[in-house]
């Protein structure tokens, strides 16, 4: 695509707005809402047992608290670009913040599980529209020469929020009540609404485009496209979130939902590709830098959310960590990104280092961190887990900024809204696929290792026999009869066997995530060699 499409005359209203409002104030405002929404995707996870007990439901029923939010979020996210054109970007953004804030309060006071699920669906509708609109606001607020720095700030929220969600949720639940997991969003949402009303504005170019579409009658509802996307993504999200719980293809419901997702999404792709004003503009993938960035976002979500889900589970189930302590292991990764983000922004914007090289370096470092995780043993301490997370954060610090700038480098300003919706869609679905893959792959590998270890025990090993004898004697000293002592000793050995099999399964998962990280390197080949991090104009805000 020609770079000339980015050039446009700067209107007086653009200049006046830029003089009146510091763009960094806008960036902090929208990043605040991003942080709030992403925090909510992970903060409730550790509270599920308390929610189930408090509302008189089973744990399996309580897991729908997560699923209902993710399904609503997945449905709205691809529609956000179209909805912001219907209502106006600022108005739609504030509607989303308001809905998210109000329903957070309603979730906190929900008297039954049914009401909580209803409010979580509404909360997911509000949250699904935030990230795409926020990223579009950043692109239009900052000139291309400063976008790298803006995306550096945005990347801090994306990585930090999921990392602090579990420990914060655990601390709030243990110290107060699970209801405060939702109440915490209310003051943040109110502050975000006040700041957004004063600082965020639709760019003049965006207003002119919508006015022309409305005047010409071309701003019409793509009803079929909306229906296909909503049904397809809702079915797919349920499949990914509930597949392992319901034994995947052993469940007729999961099979039916998967078929429905494939059929509707296939038809949706055909329909949207040929539609004159699609809800999701798939034709943006014709621009190869944007297409490459979309793949990078997917891989980023896949590995980040997959590992973020796995690490606290390992530490709590195998090492005996509390939810708070396990979550703290994730902190160093977010801290490293926070420290390095401004440096990477300057490096990307300077043009002294090819962004293609930064992306390759990033994926190599992330792969190394995954393989480092895959070498851990039952004796591994907190420092090594935290250090591995810091290495992962070091790698991602060199990825998000250049990829974010690259995604918009050759797109005309009027495409920013739909492009933002598409990239956030890729990142979110990468996370959903990553969590589903890790959950399933770990179960399969753990069963395999458990079977192999059991076969080994059955054949007898001197070390195992010595351990059994030692445990038997210890139980006898505690007052157990010889028969009971032998039974308890065997039980303890098989408990250790299960823990060892689980750890080996997790190690296999980390190795796979390392391989998946490296898949991003060949994609760099398809990027344009004429990447210009400082090209194009800003659209105001």
Secondary structure, DSSP 8 states (H G I E B T S, - for coil): --GGGG-----HHHHHHHHHS-HHHHHHHHHHHHHHHHHHHHHTGGGHHHHHHHTT--HHHHTHHHHHHHHHHHHHHTTHHHHHHHH-HHHHHHHHHHHHHHHHHHHHT-SSHHHHHHHHHHHHHHHHTHHHHHHHHHHHHS-GGGHHHHHHHHHHHHHHHHHHHHHHHHHHHHHS-TTHHHHHHHHHHHHHHHHHHHH----HHHHHHHHHHHHHT-----HHHHHHHHHHHHHHHHHHHHTTTTTGGG-HHHHHHHHHHHHHHHHHHHHHHH-TT-SS-GGGGGSHHHHHHHHHHHHHHHHHHHHHHHHHHHHHHHS---HHHHHHTTHHHHHHHHHHHHHHHHHHHHSSS-HHHHHHHHHHHHHHHHHHHTT--TT--HHHHHHHHHHHHHHHHTTHHHHHHHHTTTS-GGGHHHHHHHHHHHHHHHHHHHHHHHHHHHHHHHHHHHHHHHHHHHH--HHHHHHHHHHHHHHHHTT--HHHHHHHHHHHHHHHHHHHHHHHHHHHHHHHHHHHHHHHHHHGGGS-TT--TT-S-----
